[in-house]
């Protein structure tokens, strides 16, 4: 994954990452509050060797060396019962020698004669008392029992001096609240990032232009925003022309007009990899937006198994393409004009037992030829590519296929399979349209609110006059062709 991919993951899953970070900080705060505070106090002892007055320099050096050597053994003695039992009795502690040993530590830096005794307790004064009592107990044991055979400290060759008594600490050493919060926050952040990356890696659905580019090098012709009210108003270009979603269909119209540069068929198939990806509403709205420019447009419902165009367009669909293909009805009688533009709709008609054969017949060739003579654009709403062969069959008779993929729904593998199906059938994939795109976030497709309000500076009357002029020119051209 590239740096751009990680930035996109952060942008898309920032709420998840923020939540896990806050949860981590909250967990760290809870643990800190529930943990009993621990205080530490330290005393420092100085170990030296007694020497006679006027001792030679060599004797002093030998005494210093001996003291450094014996300090290592003293450190191990401090945590034993001979030192700690008197401490328990003196302070009346309700602990065993083993328990107290775990709370008392003795250390000595290398090549020094200093011993540091650190005691831990649940109160600052208790920690200081234990440290000082342990230091005093060790001093007595070392001088009276370990290094004084006669039991008199004055006869011991070792002198132990307390150079720094333990003082009650002002703050506990644990829990370290800032450190705990920082560590918990880092762990929460790492967990959130891990979950976000894992979700992205395991997500096999198409979400954005980046996903399309990984599957095919064909252009992205347009992006259609998700509309929760699409089922109640599928023809958004007609129902709400100023809606940003309606403008996205006009963008698709413009891109399609660029694709039509040059000679050849003016018929286009609109299909998808699977069902419910928005191909029928895309075809219908594209047809309406093309007709708005004054072009003569024929909208064909090529889904002879589950037709929807007649329902979306609000027309009678009992007679249609199947009747024309079998010669039962003339094309001019089956076409239905829609609205005040030059948009004509050919519904599917009755569902036949052999849709693939009808769409691949010579009658279909003649139908497309007749439509091509009288219309600027012919749009065919075809069934999903991976369910039946109808779309692949009819696509070879047209200029190419516009493939519709639903963001957050279409699987990448399904889209790849649809592209391979078209390649195997010898059909031309013109581009991809992504539907159901989110209006915000990294997967959005540049939707905004510019210029689509009621206060738009465009003069509606002038725009309508221009469109009427374009329509008249188109009608004159079509009449001349006939």
N, C-alpha and C positions, 0 to 999 in steps of 0.2 A: 504494500500500500504506500502511496505517495503522501507527501506532507499535505497536499490539497485534500486527500481523502480523510486524513485525520482532522483537519480543520472542519471539513463538512460533517464529520461525526460529532465533533464538539458542538457545532452549530445546531445540529438536529437533535442531539440528546442532552443539551445543556441543563434542562430541567431535571432529568434523571441524575446527572452528575452532581448538580447542586443539592438535590435531596439526599443522596448517599453521603455527601460531605457533611451536611448538617446533621444527619443521623449519627455519623461517626463522632462529630464534635459533641453531640448530646450524650452519646454512650460514654465518651471520655469524661464528660462532666459528671454523669451519674456515678461512674466508678470512683471518681475522685471524692464525691460527696459521701459515698458509702464506705470508703476506706478510712479506718481509724488513723489519725495522725501519729507519726513516729518522730521522736526527737532524738538527737545525738549530741553527746558531749564528750570532749577528749581531754585527757591529761597527759603531760609529757614528763618523762623521767630521764634523768642523766645518770649513766653508769660510769663509774671510775674505779680505779685501783688505788688503795691506800699506799702511800710511799713514805718512807722515813724522811725526816727533815735533812736537807743537804744531800739527797740522793743524787747519784750521777745521772747524766743525761741518758745514758744507755738504759738505766733502770726505768726512767720515765717512759722511754720509747717502748720498752718491753711491757710495762704496765698498760700503756695505751693499746698496744696490739692485743694483749690478753683481754682487755675490756671489750674490744670490738668482736673478738672471737666468741666470748661468752654471751654477748647480747643475743645472738641467734638462738641459743638454747633457752634464754630467758623468755623470748617471745612465745615459745611453745609451752613453757611452764604456766604462763598467765591463764590459759584457758583450762587448767586442771582443777581437780577438787581441792587440792591443798591450798590453793589461792582463793577459790570462789566460795567454799563452804563458810569461812569466816565472814565473807561479805553478806551471805544470806542471813547469817545469824545476827550480824550487826544491824542490818537494815530491816530485819524481820520480813524478808521477801517470801512470798508464797509460791516459789518456783523451785524446781530441782536444779542440781548442778548442770545437767545437760541443757536444760532450757536457758539458764543464765549464760552458759558458754556460747549459745547461739547468738546472744545479744551483746557479747563482749568480744572485741577483736583487738589484737595487739600486732603492731607492725614496727619495723625498723628499717630505715633506709640503709642501703649497702654502704659498708665502710664507715659507719657512724656508731656512736655509743648512745644514741637517743632512742627511746622506746615510746611509742604513742599508743595509749590505751583508749579505745573508743567504746562507749556504752550506748545502747539504744533502749528507749523506754517510751511509755505512752504519755509521759509528762516531762517537761523540761527539767524541773528540779530533781525528779527521780533519776533521769539520765546522768545529771551532774553528780548526784550522790553515789550512784553505782560506779562511775568512772573513778571518782576520788577514793572510794572505799576499796576498789580493786587495786589501785595504785599503792595505797597504804598497806593492804594485805600482802601484795607481792613484795614490797620492800621488806616487811618483817620476815616473810618466808625466805627470801634470798639471803638476807643478812644473818638470820638466827638459825636457819635450818639447813639451807643448801650449802653455803660457803663458810659456815662457822661450826666446826665439829663440836666445840664446847657449848654451843647453844647461846652464846653471848654475842650480840651484834657488834660490840666494840672490837671483838677479836676477828671479825670477818675481814678478809682482804678487800672486799668489794664495798664500795660506798654507792648508794642509790639516793639521788636527790630529786625531789619534785621541783622542776623548773617552771612548770606552768600548770596550775591546778585547773580542774574542769569548772566551767561556768555554765549556768543554765542558758540554753540557746533561746533566742528570741523567736525562731520560726521552725516549723517541722521540716525534716528532710524528705518526708513523703506523707501524703501524695504530693507530687510536684505538679500542681494544677496546670500551669502554662505548658509544661512539657507534655503532660497527658493530653491536653486539648490539641496541641499541635500534632502529636503522633496520631491521635484518633482522627483528626481532620485529614491527614495525609492518607491514612488507611482508607477512609471513606471515599476520598477523591480517587485513589487507585482502584477501589472496588467499582465505583461508578464508571470510570474509564474502561475497565475490563468488561463490564456488562455491556456498555455501549458498543465497544469493538466487537464483542462476541455476537451481539444482536445483528450488527451490520454484516458480519461474515456469514452468519447462518441465514440471513434474510435473502431469499432467492427471488424476490419480486422486483419488478421494474419500478423505479421511483423517479428517475430524473433523466436529463439529457446524457449525463455521464454513463448511465446504465445502457442507454440505446447505443452510444458510441462503441461500447464493448461488444455489442452483438452484430451490428452492421455499420457499414460506412455510408449508407444512404442518408440523405439529409433529414433533419427533423422539420417537418412541414408546419407544425403548429403545436401549441399546447393549450388544452381546454381545461379551465378551472373546474374544480368540483362544485357542484350545485346541489344542496340537499333537496331543493324543490324541482329537480330536473324531471321527475316523474309526473308532476302536476303541470309543468310548462316545458315540454320537451323542445318546442320551437322557440327558443329564446331570442333568435334574431328577429322574429316576427312579434313576439309577445312583449319584449323589452329591448328595443333596438339600441338604447344607450347603455345597456348593461356591459361591463367589461368583458363578460363571457361572450356576449354577442360580438364584440369587437375582435375577440380571438378567432371567431369563425371568419371574419373579414380578412384577418391576417392569413388564415389558411387559404382563403380565396385568392389573395394576391400571390402567394407562393405557388398555388396551382396554375395560375395564369403564366407564371414564368416557366413552369414545366411544360406548358403547351406550345412553347416557341418552336417553330418549324412545322413541317408537313407531317401528315400521318393521322391516325385515328384521334378523334376527340372524345372518345369514350374512356371512362375511368371506373375501375372496380374499387369499392371500399369494403374491406373485410377486416377480420381480426383473428387472433389465434384461438380464442375461446368465446363463449357466450357472455352476454351482459357486460361488455367492455365499452359500449357507447358507439358502436359503428353505425347503427341506424339513425340515431339522433344526429351524429356527426354528418352523415350523408344528407339528411333532410335540411339541416341548418346551412350546410355548404351550398346546397342547391338554391335555397332562398337568397343567400348572400350573393351568389352569382347572378341570379335573376334581377337583383336590385340594381346591377350595373347596366341593365338594358339587354343583357344577353338572353338568347333563347336557350332554355335549359330543359332537358328531359330527365326526370327522376324515375328510375326503374326499380321496382322491388324484385330483385333477383333471388331473394330468399324464398324459394318455392316450398319450403318445408315449414317455416315458422314466420310468415310475413308479418311485418309491423308497420310498414310505411303508410298504408291506408289509415290505420288507427292514429298514427301521429299526425298525419295531414288532415284528418277529419273528413275523409271522402269514402264513398262506397267502393268496397274492394271485391265485390262478387265477380266482376268481369275484369280480366286483366291480361297479363303476359301469357299465361298458359293458353288462354282462348285464342290469342293472336298466333302463337307458335303452332297450334294444331289446325289453324285455318278456319276456326269457327267464327271469329270476329275480325273485322278489319282494324288495322292499327289506328286509323283516324277516329274510329268509333270508341276504342278502348282508352285512348288518351284523355285525361281530364285536366282542364286548365285550373290552376290554383292561384287565387288572389287576382290582383290587377296587373301583375307582371307577366312576362312571357315564360312562366314556369308551368310545365305540363308533367303530370304524374301518371305513370303506368303501374297500377297495382299488380300484385302477383296473380290475382284471380284464384280459382279453385286449386287446392293442393293436389298435384298429380302424383301418380304412383312412381314415375320415373323422372325426377327433377334433373339429374345429371345428364341423362340422354337428351332431354329437351334443351338444356342450356348449351350442349355441345353440338346440336343439330345444325344443318344448313339453314333451317328456318330462322335460327338465332342469328346466323350470319346476315341473312337478308334483313332481319329486323334492325340490326345495328347499322347496316348500310343505309337503310331508309332514314333512320334517326340522324345519322351523321350528315345526310344531305340537307336536312332542314333545321338542325339545332347546332348551336355553338358548343354546347357541352352536353354530354350524356353521362350521368352518374348512376352506377348500378350498386345497389345495396346487396351484397352477397353474403352467404352463410359463413360461419367461422371455418377457417382453413383446416384446423385439426380435427374437426368433427366429420365433415363430409368433403367430397372432392368438387363440389359445385363451383366454388370460388376459383379453384385452380383451372377448371375447365373453361369457364367463361373469360378468365383473365387473359388467356392467349388470344382472344379475339379483340382485345382493347389495347389502348396505349400502355396500360400498366395498372399496378395495384397500389392503392394507398392503404397502408396497414395501420390499424388502430390498436393501441395498447393502453390499458388502464393503469394509472399510477397506483401503486400499493395493492394491485390485484393480479395483474398479468405476471406469470412466472417467467423468469429469464429463459429457462429451458424451453417453455412453450413458445416464446417469441422466436427463439433460435430455430425450433422445429418448423414454425410457420415460414421463416425465411428460406429454410432448406426445401420446404415443399414447393415454394414458388420457383426456386432454382431448378428443381427436378422437373417441374412442369414446363419450364422454358418461358415463364412469365417474367415480366419486368417489374421489380419493386421500385416504385418511384420515390417513396419516402415513408416516414412514420409520423403518426399523429398521436400524441399522448393525452389521454383524457383523465378526468378526475384528479387533476393536479391540485395540491394544496395552494391556497392563496398567500400563505406566509411560510417562511422557513427556507431551508436550502434547496428544497425540491420544487419551489414555486417557479413560475415561468414569467416573471416580470409583470405581474398584474398590479395595477394601481388605480387611482381615481381621477387621473388627469383628463379633463375635457369631456366627462360623460354625465355631468349633472344637468339640471334643468336650465342652468345659466350658461350653457355652451354658447360661445360667440358665433357659431355657425348659423347663418341665415337659412332656416328650414325651407322657406319659400324658394330661395335661389337654388338650394340643393335639389328640391323637387323639380324645378324647371329644367335643371341640367340633366337630371335623370330621364325626364320625359323626352328631351331632345335626343339623348342616347338611345332610348327605346325606338323612337321614330326612325333613326338612322339604321338601327338593327333590323327593323321590319322592312325597310326599303331594300336592304341588302338581301334579306331572306326572300323577298318577293322576286327580286331579280334573278336569284338562283333558281327559283321554281320556274 
